[in-house]
Amino acid sequence: MFAIPLAWLQLMRERIRLLVALAGIGFAVILMFVQLGFRDALFESAVRIHLAFEGDVFLVSPQSSSLIAMDSFSRRRLLQAQGVDGVASVTPIYMGFGLWKDPDKQGTRGIFVMGLDPAGQVFPKSMLPNLDPIKLQDVVLFDRDSRDEFGPVATLFARDGTVETELNSRRVKVGGIFALGASFGADGNLVTSDLNFQRIFKRDLSKVDVGLVRLKPGADLAQVLQAIRTEIAKPNQDVMVFSKEEFVAFERKYWQTSTAIGFIFNLGAGIGWVVGTVIVYQILYTDVADHLAEYATLKAMGYRNVYLLSIVFQEAVILSVLGFIPAFFLGIGVYRMTYKATALPIYMTQDRAVFVFVLTMVMCIVSGAIAVRKVQEADPADIF
């Protein structure tokens, strides 16, 4: 028969104090989950479009900083890229923010618009199975996963088969629905043809925002990249050439280093860890102080400091586990609630759960390491 650990008995002796400690630890854990979840959702949502692109090589202007802040370059560079060995096709993509009018409540909000050649293969068929509607004048496709502030467009389209509203004060018609999702930079998305994009934004189609290049089957990506960089980018110095992986990394780097958002979320998670450490320290210190006479008695009975210190560390581990479990499930609930409110890709992942659990364990052990100094002060002479 196993003996009940002394650390567990000490914690259970003051149940109100234990509940307060678990509430404090749970709060710190949830704060870390929320901050890290928002950070990861930021990075994941920022590259949704990049990952959806069906291209192998991408051309962008050196003045571009991210997909929501693209500068244009000459379409001539894209046509030059088409002549490189191994290139199968090139497609210009145009991007901009337009003012969308909610067809239901008539409010306006900025929405991200992508103009592309309907004959090109920019997105997978599973996402955009039919581009025929945007071949018609002033027809757009609406992202059903856009935020609710753009109106119940998907519902109205399913009911009526079409939705009419305004984009940049121009009358447009929704001719189809697709699913992509919002990001920190764009609350909603539209896809239309390059000609409709020109009509809506009064843009010169000779200036391209993103050039998408598809390679022939069996073509060597590294060789094609090198050829485009050597023959086109280096002599003209007005385009940057990326592989898809590099294009994704380019976007991630912008959000990680050029904005304060990533730093703020990491700082929030760090503050949560510090708050939890202080709470656990206060609980353990108070518990040790209340039982200092008992610790001194154990010393007088021959127990060494190592054993006494292990009791405090056991308490720290128990607190970390008991505090983490309910916070984990509450974190899942917070993620679901946030997803419904923002349409951002925030959800619990195994890696994040393990990482936060390790942080929680370290938080409690560090607190225990600070609190054990009080145990070492326990002197049998004080109680005799």
TORVODO-160829 format. One record per residue (C-alpha): x, y, z. Coordinates in steps of 0.05 Angstrom, whole numbers, plus 5000, padded with zeros to 4 digits. Example, Ala and Ser with C-alpha at 12.3 -4.5 7.8 and 13.67 -1.06 7.14 Angstrom:
524649105156
527349795143
//
This chain:
500050005000
502950674979
503651235029
500451895013
505952394995
507152915049
507153474996
500053284975
497653275048
500553965060
497054254999
490353935016
490654175088
488954885065
483954765009
481955485000
489155684992
490055104943
484155344901
486856054901
493655794878
490555374823
486455964800
492656404796
496555874759
490755744712
490256484696
497656514679
497055894636
491056164598
494656824587
500556454557
495856034513
492256644488
498457054473
502056484438
495756284402
494756994375
502057024354
501656364316
494956564285
498257204261
503856844226
499356294198
494056764172
499257224141
501556674094
494856354077
494756654008
502156493995
500955764012
494655743968
498356013907
499655463855
506355733833
513655523837
517156203829
514756893848
516957583825
515658193868
518158903872
524159053918
519859613948
514559113972
514458954046
508658464052
502658214013
498358774040
503459294022
505859103952
509259563903
508559423829
513759253777
513659233701
509858663669
515558623619
519758263672
514457723677
514257633602
521857583602
521357033655
516856643608
522756563560
527156223612
528355483601
523855063646
518355573653
511455323633
507155943644
506956613679
500956973709
500657693734
496857823798
494158503819
492558683891
489359253929
484459453983
477659673961
471859974000
466359444005
459159614022
455459124066
449458914022
445258834085
446859414132
450159864080
456259994123
463160034088
469659674104
476359564069
476958894035
482958564001
481958463926
486058023880
485558093805
487957533760
487357243691
481556743693
485356313643
491356243689
492155743745
493356163807
489455793861
487755043865
481354793833
478954553901
478855283924
476455623860
473255083817
469855573770
472756243747
467856333690
463456833729
469157353736
469857363661
463557783662
464158533675
463858753748
463258053777
467257843838
468057213880
467157303956
471056944011
465856614056
470956614113
471457364114
469357714178
461957824192
462658584184
462358504108
455258244113
451757574105
454257514033
454856754032
447856674061
444757164013
448356833954
446056143975
438856403979
438556853918
444056593873
447157283868
448757893911
449458613887
453159153925
458659673915
466259633913
469960293910
463260623894
462460173833
456559703827
458958973829
455658293832
457957693872
458257113823
461156583869
463656383937
470356093959
473855954025
480556254044
480156634110
481757294143
488557514169
491358064213
492458474151
485958344114
479158214145
476357944081
478157744009
475357813939
477757513874
476057813806
478957833736
484758293717
480058693672
475058793728
480758983775
482859513724
475759793721
474859803797
481660093816
483360483752
490060113751
494960033694
495459293679
502559383655
504559443728
504258783766
504058663841
505957933842
508557513784
506856773790
511256293750
509655553740
515055073718
514754513668
514453803697
521453573715
524554263712
529854413764
527354953811
534355173833
536655253761
530555643740
531156103801
538456233785
536956363712
531456873727
535757213778
541757243732
538257413667
532657873692
533158093765
540558263769
541158683705
534759073718
534759083795
527259223796
524758533817
526158023872
525657293855
523156783906
521556053909
514855913943
518455734008
522456384005
516156783989
512856504052
519156654093
519257364065
512257484091
513557164159
519857574168
515958214157
510958054212
516257794259
521358354252
518158964220
511859004263
510959044338
505458524339
509957904347
513958244402
507658454438
504757744439
511457454463
511757994517
504657814539
506457084545
512757274585
508657704632
503857124643
509756684661
512457204710
505557304742
504856554751
511756494781
510157034833
503556714851
506456024861
512256314900
507556664948
503456034958
509555594970
513056105014
506856185057
505955425062
513255335083
512755895134
506355595164
509754915171
516655155192
516054825260
514354165227
520354225181
524754365241
521853755276
523553315215
530553585217
531053415291
528752705273
534552635226
531552815158
536453185115
535353835077
534953445011
528653095034
525453725059
527154094995
524153524955
517453634990
517254354966
519054144895
513753604897
508654134916
510954564858
510053984809
503153814836
500954544830
503554584759
499653964737
493254134774
493454854749
494954664677
489454154664
483354614673
487055184639
488354744579
480954604568
479155334581
484455534530
481055094478
474455454493
477856134487
480755934420
474055714393
470756354417
476356764385
475756394319
468356524315
469357264330
475457394285
475756824233
483156774249
486356074248
487256004323
486655304352
490154854402
496154484375
500053924407
506654304403
503754914436
500454504491
506954154507
510854804505
506055154553
506054554599
513654574602
513355324616
508355184671
512754644702
518955094698
514855674727
512855264788
519754944798
523155634795
518155874847
519755264890
527255384883
526356084911
521655864966
526155284992
530955785022
525955855078
526355095092
533855135099
532855645154
528655155195
532755045259
530754495309
533154955365
527455435349
522154945374
525554665435
//
